[in-house]
Amino acid sequence: MEKVVPVIPIRDGIIFPNTDSVLTFGRPKSLAALETSFKHERIVCFVLQKNSRVNDPTTNDLYSIGTLSRIERMI
């Protein structure tokens, strides 16, 4: 069964599986993706941007592999 999850672009760094990371988000689309994930299963996919200076990345601005993650808490 296919599952659709929010994608959140990361400007710098990589999120590795089975690790805890503290992340800061400020872009409206990223915050909306986080809020959407909290209404469902708290699952998102973090994908690194090819160029960290791009403020509104499209699919072409992202690498094709990301990390499926569960959001434990938001502050």
C-alpha positions as CSV (number, residue, x, y, z in Angstrom):
1,M,0.0,0.0,0.0
2,E,1.3,3.4,-1.0
3,K,1.5,6.1,1.6
4,V,1.8,9.9,1.0
5,V,3.8,11.9,3.5
6,P,4.9,15.5,3.7
7,V,8.3,16.3,2.3
8,I,10.4,18.9,4.1
9,P,13.5,20.3,2.4
10,I,16.6,20.6,4.6
11,R,19.1,23.4,3.7
12,D,22.2,22.0,5.3
13,G,23.1,18.6,6.9
14,I,21.7,15.2,6.6
15,I,19.2,13.4,8.8
16,F,20.3,9.8,9.4
17,P,18.0,7.0,10.3
18,N,17.7,5.9,13.9
19,T,19.2,9.1,15.3
20,D,17.7,12.0,17.3
21,S,18.1,15.5,15.7
22,V,17.0,18.9,16.8
23,L,15.9,20.9,13.8
24,T,14.7,24.5,13.4
25,F,12.1,25.4,10.7
26,G,11.0,28.8,9.6
27,R,9.6,28.5,6.1
28,P,5.8,28.5,5.9
29,K,5.7,25.4,3.7
30,S,7.9,23.5,6.2
31,L,5.8,24.5,9.1
32,A,2.6,23.5,7.3
33,A,4.1,20.1,6.5
34,L,5.0,19.6,10.2
35,E,1.5,20.6,11.3
36,T,0.0,18.2,8.7
37,S,2.2,15.4,10.0
38,F,1.0,16.0,13.6
39,K,-2.6,15.5,12.4
40,H,-1.8,12.1,11.1
41,E,1.0,9.7,12.0
42,R,3.8,12.3,12.6
43,I,5.7,11.0,9.6
44,V,7.6,13.2,7.3
45,C,10.4,12.8,4.7
46,F,13.4,15.1,5.0
47,V,15.2,15.7,1.7
48,L,18.4,17.8,1.3
49,Q,18.4,20.8,-1.0
50,K,21.0,20.9,-3.7
51,N,21.5,24.6,-3.1
52,S,20.9,26.0,0.4
53,R,20.3,29.5,-1.0
54,V,17.0,28.5,-2.7
55,N,14.2,29.8,-0.5
56,D,11.3,28.0,-2.3
57,P,12.7,24.8,-3.6
58,T,11.0,22.7,-6.3
59,T,11.4,19.0,-6.9
60,N,14.4,19.7,-9.2
61,D,16.1,21.6,-6.3
62,L,16.0,18.5,-4.1
63,Y,18.1,15.3,-4.1
64,S,16.1,12.2,-4.9
65,I,16.7,10.3,-1.7
66,G,15.5,11.4,1.7
67,T,15.0,10.1,5.2
68,L,11.6,9.0,6.4
69,S,11.2,10.2,10.0
70,R,8.8,10.3,12.9
71,I,8.4,13.7,14.6
72,E,8.5,13.0,18.4
73,R,7.9,16.6,19.6
74,M,7.7,20.2,18.6
75,I,8.5,23.2,20.6
